[in-house]
Amino acid sequence: MTAPVIEVRDLRKTYGTGDTAVHALRGLDLTVARGDYLAIMGASGSGKSTLLNILGCLDVPTSGRYLLDGIDTVEFGEAQLGILRNRKIGFVFQSFNLIPRTSALANVELPLVYAGVRRAERRARAMAALRLVGLDDRAHHRPNELSGGQQQRVAIARALVTAPAIVLADEPTGNLDTRSSQDVMGILDALNASGRTVVLITHEDDVAAHAHRVVRVVDGHIAQGVPA
Amino acid sequence: MRFTEVLAFAVRGVTANKLRSSLTTLGIMIGVASVILLIAVGNGASQSVQQSIAGLGTNVLTISPQRAQAGSSTKPLTTADAKALADPVEAPAVKSASPVASTSATAAHADVSYSISQFIGTDPAYFSTTNSAVAQGALFTADDLAQGRKVVVIGATVATQLFPSSSPVGQAVLVNNIPFTVVGVLATKGSSGLQDADDTAVAPLSTVQNALTGYGSLSQIVVQATSADTISAAQAQVTTILDGRHKIGFGATADYRVLSQEQLLTARTATTDTFTVLLASVAAISLLVGGIGVTNIMLVTVTERIREIGIRKAVGARRGAILGQFLLEATMLSLFGGLLGVAAGFIGARFTIAGITPVIVPSSVLLAFAVSALIGLFFGSYPASRAARLRPIEALRHE
């Protein structure tokens, strides 16, 4: 068995100081093995979004250890975290977060541009990613010309175009109707089936049911782990 | 991450809001165009002054009366002074000294009347001293001067005003109701600064003093040195002779002033330089205002696109890439404005502005254009660095 993709030890995150300090994470431990499909559940304010932001290198913990693909990220500065986000992580947001007035193809190409991939290769890889989510015929449409479900599929294409070590999804179906949710979850299932590690946040049981493993975050701790 | 890609992002950013971008560009364009144009106007004015002074010749001294110190008497310049200056023994460097009495006068022919700004009474040597050539007819002669004949040589402007369709030579004009015969028309000299050098008429001094000004003081004595090299010797001799005649003691302020063309040029150039600096600073202010417009728009743009910046950072954009993108957007706005401004400046310089033909100074074009490019970098750097410093998690939360 290879090293886990994610290894988190005693992770703490505190916002503010003194009496007004908010402890979002209070010594959380979590291990995600390669090829795993994990759903993180928890009530609003339980710290699950903070956890995912730290896992996605968008935020830094106050203390604790976080090994991403064997790399200790705690000492990393902003520039190095940017490289990690680019190379190792594919992030899918609840609100899609596509760049407006920019074609689906250009949105998918974006991480490759910042990775310094050449134009021709970039185009080919972005088209392949769009094909994977079934949107290669919509490559030149802008986000406002796509449905919510299609926009989220473009976002997934963008997340996986760099072949990241892990795909993180923050309530990926939160803004979608049932039909689109099923499409999106189908794509995430297929990604995991092809060997990609997927971690998602949700508060819907039927979405969590897609995962192999579900953990609950309560008050900044992992409350229970249920092996699939 | 290559430059061309950052450039492509910047182009997309600028073209996303075309109206706003073009208004910002307009601000820079007006600034650059006014810098180029106003400097060209100042330069044009100073060139025409220089040309008209150079047209007078480099070996000419102009003596004009000036108020002496309080207490001492002021003697007027007289015809006798002029005669003394032409003495070949006392003043060997002086070729000729023409007394000049000038006044303004109203000339009439048939039912047309015209007010001549400079009606000059002098001697025939004046024409060669001031490089005045005759275009039609002839100049008046020493004999005309001696006899006090009522003859006049008119400038080109006066000729076209009084004789729009016929040849003026041989015709009679009434100057302040005194009949004169036009014997010649001077070749055109153009304007000297804001004054029309062709708006003139020249008659024998004796006639002018008799009919118009009276036999009092002269307005000027125009001295021609034997050559351009003897001008300082001539100036010294003129000063010695006049000091003697006007009894100016050592160290006292003279009641006359001797100016060479060079000194006249320096004085006039200093005036037009001040004028140019004034115009240029007004223009520079408008360029500055344009630059502040760029900052303003870029700040709005950055605020509007915080989420976009967050997305870019989330997928791995480095600080430098964001900084570069927004700096390039600002620079493109101001460079484009600069280019349009240069074009507008060149077009504007083809027209005569306030009677002055603008002459574009190449260095001002280069300067204005370079400044417009730097404005993008300078005024864009604050908004761009604000964009680059944003933390991805906060930028993404921004609504």
Chai-1 contact restraints between the chains, C-beta under 6 A:
chainA,res_idxA,chainB,res_idxB,connection_type,confidence,min_distance_angstrom,max_distance_angstrom,comment,restraint_id
A,N53,B,I393,contact,1.0,0.0,6.0,A-B,restraint_1
A,L58,B,P392,contact,1.0,0.0,6.0,A-B,restraint_2
A,L58,B,I393,contact,1.0,0.0,6.0,A-B,restraint_3
A,D59,B,I393,contact,1.0,0.0,6.0,A-B,restraint_4
A,A79,B,R318,contact,1.0,0.0,6.0,A-B,restraint_5
A,G82,B,G316,contact,1.0,0.0,6.0,A-B,restraint_6
A,G82,B,R318,contact,1.0,0.0,6.0,A-B,restraint_7
A,R85,B,G316,contact,1.0,0.0,6.0,A-B,restraint_8
A,N86,B,G316,contact,1.0,0.0,6.0,A-B,restraint_9
A,F91,B,A314,contact,1.0,0.0,6.0,A-B,restraint_10
A,N97,B,I311,contact,1.0,0.0,6.0,A-B,restraint_11
A,I99,B,E308,contact,1.0,0.0,6.0,A-B,restraint_12
A,I99,B,I311,contact,1.0,0.0,6.0,A-B,restraint_13
A,R101,B,A16,contact,1.0,0.0,6.0,A-B,restraint_14
A,L110,B,V315,contact,1.0,0.0,6.0,A-B,restraint_15
A,P111,B,V315,contact,1.0,0.0,6.0,A-B,restraint_16
A,P111,B,G316,contact,1.0,0.0,6.0,A-B,restraint_17
A,V113,B,E5,contact,1.0,0.0,6.0,A-B,restraint_18
A,Y114,B,M1,contact,1.0,0.0,6.0,A-B,restraint_19
A,Y114,B,G316,contact,1.0,0.0,6.0,A-B,restraint_20
A,Y114,B,A317,contact,1.0,0.0,6.0,A-B,restraint_21
A,G116,B,M1,contact,1.0,0.0,6.0,A-B,restraint_22
